Each structure stands twice: as structure tokens, then as C-alpha cells.
Amino acid sequence: MDVVILQSAYKHGISEKSIRWCLSHCEKSAILDAPVPKYIFAGFDHKGTLLEIIAIENIEENRLVIIHAMKLRKQYYSLLEGNKHEL
């Protein structure tokens, strides 16, 4: 599956390298409940920073479209801890 990173994903200063590293070494992921299903990925980047990445899957084009990336917020720590997470 191809990964496409939209400009909006860079809003919080996370680099392409950090986003791709986090995705390829992802610790946990979950589906966000929304009108359009979104996926949240939580894990470390190449510098050891915990990130959250939000993406939409484009099935027709076999792409994962990254729309958001930033340092992991406390509200998503339970996702990493393996607890049941209400999204």
C-alpha cells in the first residue's frame, strides 16, 4: 500500500522521515469513530519521540493518506499501554 502524506500532516513540525519511521515501526493502531473511518497509529519515530499519526485509507487507489501527525497526546497513552481505548 502506498503512503501519501498531505501537507496538513506537517502542521506540528513532524518530518516525513519521522512519519514514515513511526508507521513502519508502529506500536499500536486503532480506528477512530467518525463519519469517515480514520486510523490512529501510535509509536516512536527515529529519534525516540512518541507520535500519533492519523490516516484515511483510500481503498480504490490502495493508499494510506496521512492527514495528521504530532507528538502523542496524553488522551492516547492508553492505546500504547494496551488498555481498552475509547476513541
N, C-alpha and C positions, 0 to 999 in steps of 0.2 A: 504494500500500500504506500502510495506517495504521501509525503507530508508537505503541506503548503502552509507557510506562516504569513498571516496577514499583518499589515502594518500596526494594527491595534495591539498586537501581542508585544510590541516593543515599548508600549506606553510607560512601563515601570522600569525601563532600563535593563531588561534581561536580554542578553545577546542570543543570536541564532545558535551559536555553539552550545550555550547553556541549555537552551530549549531542547535541542536535538539530543544532547547527552542525557538530560533528565528523562526524555521519552524512551530512549533506548535502554536505560537502567532503572526504569520506573519501579518504585517500591509497591505502590497501591494505586488502584483506579476505582472509580465509581461512576454511576450515571446520575446526573443532576436532573431532577424532575422539572421539566419545563415544557412549553408547547412544542418546541423542537428539542429532541433529546440531545443533551450535551454531556460530554465526558470530562471528568476531572482526573488529572494524573498528579500524584504527589511523589516527590523523590528528590534526590540530590543532583545538583549539577556537577560539572567537572572541578569546581572549586570547593565542593562540600556544602554549598548553600541549599537549604531546603526550599523547593519551589512548588508552586501549584500551577498547573497548566490546564486550560480549558479549551476543548476542541469540539468540533462538529464533524460527524462522518458524512462524507458525500459518497454514497454507495454507487451511484451511477458512474462516477469518474474514478472510483476506487482511491479516494483521497481522504486523508485526515486533515481538516482545516483548523489550524491553531488560531484562536481568536483572542487569547488572554494568557499572560504569563507574569508572575510576580513571586516575591518571597511568600512562603506558605503562611497563611493567616492562622491564628490560634483556633478559629472555628473548625478548621480541617485537621487539626493534630490527631483527633481520634481516628481519623481514617488511617493514619500511619500506625497507630497503636493496635490496629486490628479490631477495634470495638465496632459494634454496630453503629453505623453513622447515618443520621437523618439528614438527607440532602434536600 
